[in-house]
Amino acid sequence: ELFAFVDTLTMTQEEALHMLGIPRSTAAGKLKRDENIAPEQSERIMGLLSMVQLVEDTVKDSNPEAITEGFNAAEWLERWLKGPLPTLGNQIPADLLDTMSGQALVKRLLIQALEGTYA
């Protein structure tokens, strides 16, 4: 399925598409016609998935028991993405995920948060 990535998240498909700057009508049309999405949209989806994987890998490396105790990396990331960050002037990281440059910035901040370091 075109947007199977949403199954790994706890947010709705509508929320994920909005966060990634992919118009719902475009997604629905592509899905209906069984067409691929544009490469830049695919990159944004993969960028979000890589952030989920980063959180899971970091937690697994630092606290393996957390994963077996039900830690949900996607859920944690979604909460983090929706919270204002002082580093961004209290902007919400999710608002920057619709461009690759925005995703790169958010990923750097996420790494800092996971490592406990802040610029």
TALINZI-V556324 format. One record per pair of residues at least 24 apart in sequence whose ideal C-beta (glycine too) atoms are under 8 Angstrom apart, sorted by the first residue. I is the first residue (numbers start at 0). J is the second residue. Records with the same first field share a line. If there is no record, write none. Layout:
I = J + J
//
This chain:
0 = 30
1 = 26 + 29 + 30 + 35 + 36
2 = 26 + 30 + 44
4 = 44 + 47 + 48
7 = 48 + 51 + 73
8 = 51 + 73 + 77
9 = 71 + 73 + 74 + 77
10 = 77
15 = 47
18 = 47 + 80 + 93 + 96 + 97
19 = 43 + 44 + 47 + 96 + 97
20 = 96 + 97 + 98
39 = 99
42 = 99
43 = 96 + 97 + 98 + 99 + 102
46 = 96 + 99 + 102 + 106
47 = 96 + 102
49 = 106
50 = 76 + 102 + 105 + 106 + 109
51 = 76
53 = 106 + 109 + 110 + 113
54 = 109 + 113
57 = 113 + 114
76 = 109
79 = 109 + 112
80 = 105
84 = 108
86 = 117 + 118
//
